[in-house]
Amino acid sequence: NAGVTQTPKFRVLKTGQSMTLLCAQDMNHEYMYWYRQDPGMGLRLIHYSVGEGTTAKGEVPDGYNVSRLKKQNFLLGLESAAPSQTSVYFCATKGPLQETQYFGPGTRLLVL
Amino acid sequence: AQKITQTQPGMFVQEKEAVTLDCTYDTSDPSYGLFWYKQPSSGEMIFLIYQGSYDQQNATEGRYSLNFQKARKSANLVISASQLGDSAMYFCAMSLPLYNQGGKLIFGQGTELSVKP
């Protein structure tokens, strides 16, 4: 089992470009989350999903969109990247009867 | 408002000694979870240990134990017999109830632990 995977691992964008980050899990978890980690800080929630076809905003959702068309995949989109979105992005998953969130390896994004 | 506070930006410990990383939390919810994650220099977030707010006994996982003092709202991580591979950033986190943003995690700012040979 791969657990939680993220694609790509690293990306450089120019301001105004768009991209999609993919999170895939084979743990059959209902809950999926996107967090961002900025230097010297813990993680902050961007968006989350409690099941296939559902998404909701977290604490820092501006500039991002998400989709969960399949249970195992959670996509994070940046329509028009800004330098303030330079960060490390983590996907996490959790089962409905579990407390622990399991994280993917992260995607490092640099917006110039 | 819910908050996690880690007051030790960096700590040093001698190999084979024990070390305690401090964490205090603030919440008005009676039901919550407390976690510790390890982030090595490679960047991934590794789950270490979990403590539920209603758990009577302190959680233990191998060399890791969580010193849970509910009245003081503290959840310190104790690592026994430190190893060089324990050098990393350590994050304390608290889970909110599922009705609150899907049970998101709130993180502290982290403590960087360095293990000296």
Interface residues (C-beta under 8 A of the other chain):
Chain A: Y31 Y33 Y35 G40 M41 G42 L43 R44 L45 Y48 S49 V50 A56 G58 E59 V88 F90 A92 K94 E99 T100 Q101 Y102 F103 P105 G106 R108
Chain B: I4 G33 F35 Y37 G43 E44 M45 I46 F47 Y50 G52 F91 A93 S95 L98 Q101 G102 G103 K104 L105 I106 F107 G108 Q109 G110
